[in-house]
C-alpha cells in the first residue's frame, strides 16, 4: 500500500489506542471516521491490480511479505488483489455509516 502511495495505513492503522496492550504483533490501532472515509475514496479510485503492477512473486518473497512461502513458490499475485478488492465494500460501508475501524495483526 505504501508503494502505491495509499493515503491511509489500512494494514496497521493510524491511531494508537491509549492503554491498549500488545495483542500479538503490537497493540491494536484504529482509523478515525475521517481516515476511513479517505481510505474508502482511495479504494474506489484505485484498481486493485495497481498494487501488483511491476511486482513479481520473487519481489514479495525477497521483501519477506507475508505469506512468504506462497511467493517463494511463485504463485500468482491474485491473492493480493483479491484481498484488496474485499476491502472496498467494507470501507465503503464503514464510511457511509460514519464508523471508525479497529485494526490488529494476529
Backbone atoms as SQL, in Angstrom:
CREATE TABLE atoms (id INTEGER PRIMARY KEY, chain TEXT, resi INTEGER, resn TEXT, atom TEXT, x REAL, y REAL, z REAL);
INSERT INTO atoms VALUES
  (1, 'A', 1, 'UNK', 'N', 0.820, -1.192, 0.000),
  (2, 'A', 1, 'UNK', 'CA', 0.000, 0.000, 0.000),
  (3, 'A', 1, 'UNK', 'C', 0.868, 1.262, 0.000),
  (4, 'A', 2, 'UNK', 'N', 1.971, 1.227, 0.753),
  (5, 'A', 2, 'UNK', 'CA', 2.855, 2.401, 0.765),
  (6, 'A', 2, 'UNK', 'C', 3.460, 2.633, -0.617),
  (7, 'A', 3, 'UNK', 'N', 3.790, 1.531, -1.306),
  (8, 'A', 3, 'UNK', 'CA', 4.440, 1.640, -2.614),
  (9, 'A', 3, 'UNK', 'C', 3.578, 2.409, -3.612),
  (10, 'A', 4, 'UNK', 'N', 2.263, 2.274, -3.525),
  (11, 'A', 4, 'UNK', 'CA', 1.374, 2.970, -4.452),
  (12, 'A', 4, 'UNK', 'C', 0.873, 4.295, -3.893),
  (13, 'A', 5, 'UNK', 'N', 1.390, 4.679, -2.730),
  (14, 'A', 5, 'UNK', 'CA', 1.027, 5.980, -2.164),
  (15, 'A', 5, 'UNK', 'C', -0.368, 6.020, -1.562),
  (16, 'A', 6, 'UNK', 'N', -0.848, 4.886, -1.056),
  (17, 'A', 6, 'UNK', 'CA', -2.177, 4.873, -0.447),
  (18, 'A', 6, 'UNK', 'C', -2.167, 5.827, 0.742),
  (19, 'A', 7, 'UNK', 'N', -3.173, 6.681, 0.875),
  (20, 'A', 7, 'UNK', 'CA', -3.109, 7.762, 1.865),
  (21, 'A', 7, 'UNK', 'C', -3.345, 7.370, 3.325),
  (22, 'A', 8, 'UNK', 'N', -3.789, 6.140, 3.569),
  (23, 'A', 8, 'UNK', 'CA', -4.116, 5.714, 4.925),
  (24, 'A', 8, 'UNK', 'C', -3.514, 4.327, 5.151),
  (25, 'A', 9, 'UNK', 'N', -2.981, 4.091, 6.330),
  (26, 'A', 9, 'UNK', 'CA', -2.427, 2.782, 6.649),
  (27, 'A', 9, 'UNK', 'C', -3.565, 1.857, 7.075),
  (28, 'A', 10, 'UNK', 'N', -4.117, 1.123, 6.089),
  (29, 'A', 10, 'UNK', 'CA', -5.240, 0.223, 6.353),
  (30, 'A', 10, 'UNK', 'C', -4.771, -1.153, 6.811),
  (31, 'A', 11, 'UNK', 'N', -3.481, -1.342, 6.956),
  (32, 'A', 11, 'UNK', 'CA', -2.949, -2.613, 7.455),
  (33, 'A', 11, 'UNK', 'C', -2.699, -2.524, 8.957),
  (34, 'A', 12, 'UNK', 'N', -1.960, -1.525, 9.381),
  (35, 'A', 12, 'UNK', 'CA', -1.588, -1.392, 10.791),
  (36, 'A', 12, 'UNK', 'C', -2.385, -0.330, 11.535),
  (37, 'A', 13, 'UNK', 'N', -3.109, 0.518, 10.812),
  (38, 'A', 13, 'UNK', 'CA', -3.862, 1.584, 11.452),
  (39, 'A', 13, 'UNK', 'C', -3.033, 2.838, 11.629),
  (40, 'A', 14, 'UNK', 'N', -3.683, 3.916, 11.923),
  (41, 'A', 14, 'UNK', 'CA', -3.035, 5.220, 12.039),
  (42, 'A', 14, 'UNK', 'C', -2.937, 5.711, 13.480),
  (43, 'A', 15, 'UNK', 'N', -3.958, 5.424, 14.275),
  (44, 'A', 15, 'UNK', 'CA', -4.048, 5.998, 15.621),
  (45, 'A', 15, 'UNK', 'C', -3.761, 4.947, 16.685),
  (46, 'A', 16, 'UNK', 'N', -2.967, 5.324, 17.655),
  (47, 'A', 16, 'UNK', 'CA', -2.765, 4.451, 18.816),
  (48, 'A', 16, 'UNK', 'C', -4.032, 4.462, 19.653),
  (49, 'A', 17, 'UNK', 'N', -4.280, 3.366, 20.317),
  (50, 'A', 17, 'UNK', 'CA', -5.401, 3.294, 21.239),
  (51, 'A', 17, 'UNK', 'C', -4.806, 3.390, 22.642),
  (52, 'A', 18, 'UNK', 'N', -5.067, 4.476, 23.343),
  (53, 'A', 18, 'UNK', 'CA', -4.457, 4.670, 24.665),
  (54, 'A', 18, 'UNK', 'C', -4.702, 3.482, 25.595),
  (55, 'A', 19, 'UNK', 'N', -3.629, 3.004, 26.212),
  (56, 'A', 19, 'UNK', 'CA', -3.723, 1.923, 27.178),
  (57, 'A', 19, 'UNK', 'C', -3.887, 0.540, 26.593),
  (58, 'A', 20, 'UNK', 'N', -3.882, 0.420, 25.269),
  (59, 'A', 20, 'UNK', 'CA', -4.067, -0.895, 24.650),
  (60, 'A', 20, 'UNK', 'C', -2.833, -1.762, 24.862),
  (61, 'A', 21, 'UNK', 'N', -3.071, -2.993, 25.237),
  (62, 'A', 21, 'UNK', 'CA', -1.990, -3.963, 25.411),
  (63, 'A', 21, 'UNK', 'C', -1.597, -4.560, 24.059),
  (64, 'A', 22, 'UNK', 'N', -0.452, -5.225, 24.044),
  (65, 'A', 22, 'UNK', 'CA', 0.023, -5.922, 22.854),
  (66, 'A', 22, 'UNK', 'C', -0.875, -7.126, 22.593),
  (67, 'A', 23, 'UNK', 'N', -1.452, -7.225, 21.409),
  (68, 'A', 23, 'UNK', 'CA', -2.350, -8.328, 21.072),
  (69, 'A', 23, 'UNK', 'C', -1.675, -9.384, 20.222),
  (70, 'A', 24, 'UNK', 'N', -0.438, -9.218, 19.855),
  (71, 'A', 24, 'UNK', 'CA', 0.301, -10.205, 19.074),
  (72, 'A', 24, 'UNK', 'C', 1.466, -9.513, 18.401),
  (73, 'A', 25, 'UNK', 'N', 1.196, -8.799, 17.346),
  (74, 'A', 25, 'UNK', 'CA', 2.229, -8.030, 16.647),
  (75, 'A', 25, 'UNK', 'C', 2.113, -6.562, 17.021),
  (76, 'A', 26, 'UNK', 'N', 1.986, -6.293, 18.280),
  (77, 'A', 26, 'UNK', 'CA', 1.822, -4.929, 18.755),
  (78, 'A', 26, 'UNK', 'C', 0.389, -4.700, 19.179),
  (79, 'A', 27, 'UNK', 'N', 0.136, -3.547, 19.774),
  (80, 'A', 27, 'UNK', 'CA', -1.227, -3.247, 20.213),
  (81, 'A', 27, 'UNK', 'C', -2.125, -2.927, 19.019),
  (82, 'A', 28, 'UNK', 'N', -3.428, -3.088, 19.196),
  (83, 'A', 28, 'UNK', 'CA', -4.343, -2.705, 18.122),
  (84, 'A', 28, 'UNK', 'C', -4.255, -1.205, 17.888),
  (85, 'A', 29, 'UNK', 'N', -4.586, -0.804, 16.678),
  (86, 'A', 29, 'UNK', 'CA', -4.630, 0.604, 16.312),
  (87, 'A', 29, 'UNK', 'C', -5.966, 0.841, 15.625),
  (88, 'A', 30, 'UNK', 'N', -6.245, 2.077, 15.290),
  (89, 'A', 30, 'UNK', 'CA', -7.533, 2.347, 14.661),
  (90, 'A', 30, 'UNK', 'C', -7.412, 3.415, 13.590),
  (91, 'A', 31, 'UNK', 'N', -8.498, 3.531, 12.859),
  (92, 'A', 31, 'UNK', 'CA', -8.687, 4.622, 11.905),
  (93, 'A', 31, 'UNK', 'C', -9.902, 5.415, 12.357),
  (94, 'A', 32, 'UNK', 'N', -9.793, 6.717, 12.320),
  (95, 'A', 32, 'UNK', 'CA', -10.923, 7.578, 12.653),
  (96, 'A', 32, 'UNK', 'C', -11.943, 7.537, 11.511),
  (97, 'A', 33, 'UNK', 'N', -13.163, 7.979, 11.755),
  (98, 'A', 33, 'UNK', 'CA', -14.140, 8.032, 10.660),
  (99, 'A', 33, 'UNK', 'C', -13.630, 8.842, 9.459),
  (100, 'A', 34, 'UNK', 'N', -12.905, 9.930, 9.690),
  (101, 'A', 34, 'UNK', 'CA', -12.359, 10.706, 8.564),
  (102, 'A', 34, 'UNK', 'C', -11.318, 9.896, 7.788),
  (103, 'A', 35, 'UNK', 'N', -10.480, 9.140, 8.499),
  (104, 'A', 35, 'UNK', 'CA', -9.484, 8.309, 7.828),
  (105, 'A', 35, 'UNK', 'C', -10.155, 7.166, 7.067),
  (106, 'A', 36, 'UNK', 'N', -11.223, 6.631, 7.619),
  (107, 'A', 36, 'UNK', 'CA', -11.978, 5.585, 6.925),
  (108, 'A', 36, 'UNK', 'C', -12.561, 6.145, 5.628),
  (109, 'A', 37, 'UNK', 'N', -13.100, 7.333, 5.693),
  (110, 'A', 37, 'UNK', 'CA', -13.668, 7.974, 4.506),
  (111, 'A', 37, 'UNK', 'C', -12.579, 8.207, 3.444),
  (112, 'A', 38, 'UNK', 'N', -11.404, 8.664, 3.880),
  (113, 'A', 38, 'UNK', 'CA', -10.290, 8.866, 2.955),
  (114, 'A', 38, 'UNK', 'C', -9.881, 7.535, 2.314),
  (115, 'A', 39, 'UNK', 'N', -9.811, 6.489, 3.112),
  (116, 'A', 39, 'UNK', 'CA', -9.451, 5.164, 2.588),
  (117, 'A', 39, 'UNK', 'C', -10.496, 4.669, 1.595),
  (118, 'A', 40, 'UNK', 'N', -11.772, 4.835, 1.920),
  (119, 'A', 40, 'UNK', 'CA', -12.842, 4.383, 1.022),
  (120, 'A', 40, 'UNK', 'C', -12.760, 5.094, -0.318),
  (121, 'A', 41, 'UNK', 'N', -12.506, 6.399, -0.289),
  (122, 'A', 41, 'UNK', 'CA', -12.373, 7.158, -1.535),
  (123, 'A', 41, 'UNK', 'C', -11.160, 6.692, -2.328),
  (124, 'A', 42, 'UNK', 'N', -10.052, 6.412, -1.638),
  (125, 'A', 42, 'UNK', 'CA', -8.840, 5.952, -2.318),
  (126, 'A', 42, 'UNK', 'C', -9.043, 4.562, -2.917),
  (127, 'A', 43, 'UNK', 'N', -9.728, 3.663, -2.184),
  (128, 'A', 43, 'UNK', 'CA', -10.019, 2.345, -2.734),
  (129, 'A', 43, 'UNK', 'C', -10.879, 2.455, -3.979),
  (130, 'A', 44, 'UNK', 'N', -11.876, 3.322, -3.949),
  (131, 'A', 44, 'UNK', 'CA', -12.782, 3.482, -5.090),
  (132, 'A', 44, 'UNK', 'C', -12.044, 3.996, -6.328),
  (133, 'A', 45, 'UNK', 'N', -11.001, 4.775, -6.109),
  (134, 'A', 45, 'UNK', 'CA', -10.266, 5.374, -7.227),
  (135, 'A', 45, 'UNK', 'C', -9.108, 4.509, -7.720),
  (136, 'A', 46, 'UNK', 'N', -8.776, 3.433, -6.990),
  (137, 'A', 46, 'UNK', 'CA', -7.595, 2.650, -7.328),
  (138, 'A', 46, 'UNK', 'C', -7.977, 1.231, -7.725),
  (139, 'A', 47, 'UNK', 'N', -7.680, 0.826, -8.956),
  (140, 'A', 47, 'UNK', 'CA', -7.904, -0.583, -9.296),
  (141, 'A', 47, 'UNK', 'C', -6.979, -1.463, -8.452),
  (142, 'A', 48, 'UNK', 'N', -7.484, -2.585, -7.967),
  (143, 'A', 48, 'UNK', 'CA', -6.684, -3.477, -7.130),
  (144, 'A', 48, 'UNK', 'C', -5.412, -3.934, -7.847),
  (145, 'A', 49, 'UNK', 'N', -5.473, -4.072, -9.139),
  (146, 'A', 49, 'UNK', 'CA', -4.304, -4.522, -9.906),
  (147, 'A', 49, 'UNK', 'C', -3.127, -3.554, -9.787),
  (148, 'A', 50, 'UNK', 'N', -3.400, -2.328, -9.415),
  (149, 'A', 50, 'UNK', 'CA', -2.310, -1.352, -9.258),
  (150, 'A', 50, 'UNK', 'C', -1.321, -1.801, -8.181),
  (151, 'A', 51, 'UNK', 'N', -1.809, -2.529, -7.171),
  (152, 'A', 51, 'UNK', 'CA', -0.923, -2.984, -6.093),
  (153, 'A', 51, 'UNK', 'C', 0.171, -3.914, -6.596),
  (154, 'A', 52, 'UNK', 'N', -0.095, -4.630, -7.657),
  (155, 'A', 52, 'UNK', 'CA', 0.871, -5.618, -8.122),
  (156, 'A', 52, 'UNK', 'C', 1.574, -5.228, -9.421),
  (157, 'A', 53, 'UNK', 'N', 1.298, -4.048, -9.939),
  (158, 'A', 53, 'UNK', 'CA', 1.972, -3.608, -11.164),
  (159, 'A', 53, 'UNK', 'C', 3.478, -3.558, -10.951),
  (160, 'A', 54, 'UNK', 'N', 4.208, -4.222, -11.834),
  (161, 'A', 54, 'UNK', 'CA', 5.665, -4.189, -11.771),
  (162, 'A', 54, 'UNK', 'C', 6.263, -5.010, -10.645),
  (163, 'A', 55, 'UNK', 'N', 5.468, -5.858, -10.011),
  (164, 'A', 55, 'UNK', 'CA', 5.931, -6.671, -8.891),
  (165, 'A', 55, 'UNK', 'C', 5.796, -8.142, -9.256),
  (166, 'A', 56, 'UNK', 'N', 6.772, -8.930, -8.860),
  (167, 'A', 56, 'UNK', 'CA', 6.716, -10.370, -9.088),
  (168, 'A', 56, 'UNK', 'C', 6.624, -11.093, -7.747),
  (169, 'A', 57, 'UNK', 'N', 6.219, -12.356, -7.768),
  (170, 'A', 57, 'UNK', 'CA', 6.242, -13.128, -6.521),
  (171, 'A', 57, 'UNK', 'C', 7.644, -13.146, -5.896),
  (172, 'A', 58, 'UNK', 'N', 8.667, -13.192, -6.719),
  (173, 'A', 58, 'UNK', 'CA', 10.043, -13.184, -6.191),
  (174, 'A', 58, 'UNK', 'C', 10.334, -11.882, -5.445),
  (175, 'A', 59, 'UNK', 'N', 9.795, -10.761, -5.929),
  (176, 'A', 59, 'UNK', 'CA', 9.982, -9.480, -5.237),
  (177, 'A', 59, 'UNK', 'C', 9.359, -9.530, -3.833),
  (178, 'A', 60, 'UNK', 'N', 8.161, -10.093, -3.739),
  (179, 'A', 60, 'UNK', 'CA', 7.483, -10.178, -2.445),
  (180, 'A', 60, 'UNK', 'C', 8.211, -11.141, -1.510),
  (181, 'A', 61, 'UNK', 'N', 8.718, -12.229, -2.054),
  (182, 'A', 61, 'UNK', 'CA', 9.480, -13.173, -1.223),
  (183, 'A', 61, 'UNK', 'C', 10.744, -12.506, -0.704),
  (184, 'A', 62, 'UNK', 'N', 11.447, -11.783, -1.561),
  (185, 'A', 62, 'UNK', 'CA', 12.685, -11.112, -1.152),
  (186, 'A', 62, 'UNK', 'C', 12.418, -10.053, -0.085),
  (187, 'A', 63, 'UNK', 'N', 11.268, -9.400, -0.165),
  (188, 'A', 63, 'UNK', 'CA', 10.899, -8.373, 0.817),
  (189, 'A', 63, 'UNK', 'C', 10.282, -8.985, 2.073),
  (190, 'A', 64, 'UNK', 'N', 10.162, -10.312, 2.093),
  (191, 'A', 64, 'UNK', 'CA', 9.576, -11.044, 3.225),
  (192, 'A', 64, 'UNK', 'C', 8.151, -10.595, 3.535),
  (193, 'A', 65, 'UNK', 'N', 7.380, -10.417, 2.469),
  (194, 'A', 65, 'UNK', 'CA', 5.971, -10.059, 2.603),
  (195, 'A', 65, 'UNK', 'C', 5.174, -11.338, 2.870),
  (196, 'A', 66, 'UNK', 'N', 4.402, -11.328, 3.954),
  (197, 'A', 66, 'UNK', 'CA', 3.608, -12.494, 4.328),
  (198, 'A', 66, 'UNK', 'C', 2.524, -12.760, 3.301),
  (199, 'A', 67, 'UNK', 'N', 2.241, -13.982, 2.928),
  (200, 'A', 67, 'UNK', 'CA', 2.866, -15.241, 3.312),
  (201, 'A', 67, 'UNK', 'C', 4.043, -15.575, 2.397),
  (202, 'A', 68, 'UNK', 'N', 5.224, -15.449, 2.894),
  (203, 'A', 68, 'UNK', 'CA', 6.450, -15.608, 2.111),
  (204, 'A', 68, 'UNK', 'C', 6.485, -16.924, 1.347),
  (205, 'A', 69, 'UNK', 'N', 6.061, -18.011, 1.955),
  (206, 'A', 69, 'UNK', 'CA', 6.115, -19.317, 1.295),
  (207, 'A', 69, 'UNK', 'C', 5.329, -19.329, -0.012),
  (208, 'A', 70, 'UNK', 'N', 4.233, -18.592, -0.058),
  (209, 'A', 70, 'UNK', 'CA', 3.423, -18.515, -1.278),
  (210, 'A', 70, 'UNK', 'C', 4.221, -17.856, -2.395),
  (211, 'A', 71, 'UNK', 'N', 4.905, -16.783, -2.078),
  (212, 'A', 71, 'UNK', 'CA', 5.677, -16.058, -3.096),
  (213, 'A', 71, 'UNK', 'C', 6.923, -16.851, -3.487),
  (214, 'A', 72, 'UNK', 'N', 7.513, -17.574, -2.534),
  (215, 'A', 72, 'UNK', 'CA', 8.673, -18.406, -2.856),
  (216, 'A', 72, 'UNK', 'C', 8.306, -19.503, -3.850),
  (217, 'A', 73, 'UNK', 'N', 7.066, -19.977, -3.793),
  (218, 'A', 73, 'UNK', 'CA', 6.599, -20.986, -4.752),
  (219, 'A', 73, 'UNK', 'C', 6.270, -20.368, -6.099),
  (220, 'A', 74, 'UNK', 'N', 6.247, -19.031, -6.173),
  (221, 'A', 74, 'UNK', 'CA', 5.967, -18.347, -7.431),
  (222, 'A', 74, 'UNK', 'C', 4.497, -18.280, -7.792),
  (223, 'A', 75, 'UNK', 'N', 3.645, -18.409, -6.783),
  (224, 'A', 75, 'UNK', 'CA', 2.217, -18.352, -7.070),
  (225, 'A', 75, 'UNK', 'C', 1.811, -16.967, -7.548),
  (226, 'A', 76, 'UNK', 'N', 0.750, -16.884, -8.336),
  (227, 'A', 76, 'UNK', 'CA', 0.318, -15.582, -8.864),
  (228, 'A', 76, 'UNK', 'C', -0.092, -14.627, -7.748),
  (229, 'A', 77, 'UNK', 'N', -0.114, -13.367, -8.092),
  (230, 'A', 77, 'UNK', 'CA', -0.411, -12.319, -7.121),
  (231, 'A', 77, 'UNK', 'C', -1.909, -12.071, -6.949),
  (232, 'A', 78, 'UNK', 'N', -2.715, -13.005, -7.413),
  (233, 'A', 78, 'UNK', 'CA', -4.171, -12.865, -7.283),
  (234, 'A', 78, 'UNK', 'C', -4.615, -12.706, -5.835),
  (235, 'A', 79, 'UNK', 'N', -3.884, -13.322, -4.917),
  (236, 'A', 79, 'UNK', 'CA', -4.250, -13.220, -3.500),
  (237, 'A', 79, 'UNK', 'C', -4.194, -11.765, -3.025),
  (238, 'A', 80, 'UNK', 'N', -3.202, -11.040, -3.511),
  (239, 'A', 80, 'UNK', 'CA', -3.057, -9.631, -3.121),
  (240, 'A', 80, 'UNK', 'C', -4.244, -8.824, -3.629),
  (241, 'A', 81, 'UNK', 'N', -4.557, -8.964, -4.908),
  (242, 'A', 81, 'UNK', 'CA', -5.656, -8.178, -5.465),
  (243, 'A', 81, 'UNK', 'C', -7.001, -8.608, -4.888),
  (244, 'A', 82, 'UNK', 'N', -7.171, -9.905, -4.613),
  (245, 'A', 82, 'UNK', 'CA', -8.438, -10.370, -4.037),
  (246, 'A', 82, 'UNK', 'C', -8.670, -9.766, -2.652),
  (247, 'A', 83, 'UNK', 'N', -7.619, -9.715, -1.835),
  (248, 'A', 83, 'UNK', 'CA', -7.784, -9.116, -0.500),
  (249, 'A', 83, 'UNK', 'C', -8.077, -7.621, -0.602),
  (250, 'A', 84, 'UNK', 'N', -7.427, -6.963, -1.526),
  (251, 'A', 84, 'UNK', 'CA', -7.684, -5.533, -1.722),
  (252, 'A', 84, 'UNK', 'C', -9.131, -5.310, -2.161),
  (253, 'A', 85, 'UNK', 'N', -9.590, -6.113, -3.112),
  (254, 'A', 85, 'UNK', 'CA', -10.969, -5.973, -3.590),
  (255, 'A', 85, 'UNK', 'C', -11.982, -6.226, -2.470),
  (256, 'A', 86, 'UNK', 'N', -11.648, -7.125, -1.548),
  (257, 'A', 86, 'UNK', 'CA', -12.555, -7.410, -0.428),
  (258, 'A', 86, 'UNK', 'C', -12.674, -6.228, 0.529),
  (259, 'A', 87, 'UNK', 'N', -11.646, -5.393, 0.578),
  (260, 'A', 87, 'UNK', 'CA', -11.679, -4.234, 1.468),
  (261, 'A', 87, 'UNK', 'C', -12.572, -3.109, 0.947),
  (262, 'A', 88, 'UNK', 'N', -12.773, -3.060, -0.348),
  (263, 'A', 88, 'UNK', 'CA', -13.534, -1.950, -0.945),
  (264, 'A', 88, 'UNK', 'C', -14.933, -1.834, -0.356),
  (265, 'A', 89, 'UNK', 'N', -15.771, -2.879, -0.403),
  (266, 'A', 89, 'UNK', 'CA', -17.122, -2.719, 0.163),
  (267, 'A', 89, 'UNK', 'C', -17.113, -2.533, 1.680),
  (268, 'A', 90, 'UNK', 'N', -16.134, -3.133, 2.353),
  (269, 'A', 90, 'UNK', 'CA', -16.038, -2.986, 3.806),
  (270, 'A', 90, 'UNK', 'C', -15.808, -1.525, 4.174),
  (271, 'A', 91, 'UNK', 'N', -14.823, -0.892, 3.526),
  (272, 'A', 91, 'UNK', 'CA', -14.530, 0.511, 3.831),
  (273, 'A', 91, 'UNK', 'C', -15.635, 1.430, 3.315),
  (274, 'A', 92, 'UNK', 'N', -16.260, 1.091, 2.203),
  (275, 'A', 92, 'UNK', 'CA', -17.371, 1.899, 1.693),
  (276, 'A', 92, 'UNK', 'C', -18.509, 1.921, 2.712),
  (277, 'A', 93, 'UNK', 'N', -18.850, 0.753, 3.263),
  (278, 'A', 93, 'UNK', 'CA', -19.935, 0.672, 4.247),
  (279, 'A', 93, 'UNK', 'C', -19.565, 1.403, 5.536),
  (280, 'A', 94, 'UNK', 'N', -18.332, 1.232, 6.000),
  (281, 'A', 94, 'UNK', 'CA', -17.903, 1.919, 7.223),
  (282, 'A', 94, 'UNK', 'C', -17.940, 3.430, 7.021),
  (283, 'A', 95, 'UNK', 'N', -17.484, 3.902, 5.865),
  (284, 'A', 95, 'UNK', 'CA', -17.504, 5.342, 5.584),
  (285, 'A', 95, 'UNK', 'C', -18.938, 5.856, 5.508),
  (286, 'A', 96, 'UNK', 'N', -19.792, 5.104, 4.839),
  (287, 'A', 96, 'UNK', 'CA', -21.204, 5.502, 4.719),
  (288, 'A', 96, 'UNK', 'C', -21.856, 5.653, 6.087),
  (289, 'A', 97, 'UNK', 'N', -21.506, 4.763, 7.018),
  (290, 'A', 97, 'UNK', 'CA', -22.104, 4.771, 8.345),
  (291, 'A', 97, 'UNK', 'C', -21.368, 5.658, 9.338),
  (292, 'A', 98, 'UNK', 'N', -20.280, 6.297, 8.893),
  (293, 'A', 98, 'UNK', 'CA', -19.536, 7.191, 9.775),
  (294, 'A', 98, 'UNK', 'C', -18.725, 6.458, 10.833),
  (295, 'A', 99, 'UNK', 'N', -18.352, 5.218, 10.541),
  (296, 'A', 99, 'UNK', 'CA', -17.632, 4.406, 11.507),
  (297, 'A', 99, 'UNK', 'C', -16.118, 4.557, 11.406),
  (298, 'A', 100, 'UNK', 'N', -15.455, 4.343, 12.528),
  (299, 'A', 100, 'UNK', 'CA', -14.022, 4.140, 12.562),
  (300, 'A', 100, 'UNK', 'C', -13.753, 2.660, 12.374),
  (301, 'A', 101, 'UNK', 'N', -12.470, 2.288, 12.301),
  (302, 'A', 101, 'UNK', 'CA', -12.104, 0.879, 12.109),
  (303, 'A', 101, 'UNK', 'C', -10.982, 0.530, 13.073),
  (304, 'A', 102, 'UNK', 'N', -11.124, -0.616, 13.720),
  (305, 'A', 102, 'UNK', 'CA', -10.090, -1.150, 14.602),
  (306, 'A', 102, 'UNK', 'C', -9.255, -2.142, 13.800),
  (307, 'A', 103, 'UNK', 'N', -7.907, -2.050, 13.918),
  (308, 'A', 103, 'UNK', 'CA', -7.024, -2.939, 13.162),
  (309, 'A', 103, 'UNK', 'C', -6.003, -3.572, 14.085),
  (310, 'A', 104, 'UNK', 'N', -5.729, -4.841, 13.861),
  (311, 'A', 104, 'UNK', 'CA', -4.618, -5.505, 14.538),
  (312, 'A', 104, 'UNK', 'C', -4.212, -6.713, 13.716),
  (313, 'A', 105, 'UNK', 'N', -2.988, -7.112, 13.884),
  (314, 'A', 105, 'UNK', 'CA', -2.444, -8.287, 13.199),
  (315, 'A', 105, 'UNK', 'C', -2.273, -9.370, 14.261),
  (316, 'A', 106, 'UNK', 'N', -2.782, -10.549, 13.984),
  (317, 'A', 106, 'UNK', 'CA', -2.620, -11.635, 14.953),
  (318, 'A', 106, 'UNK', 'C', -2.052, -12.862, 14.273);
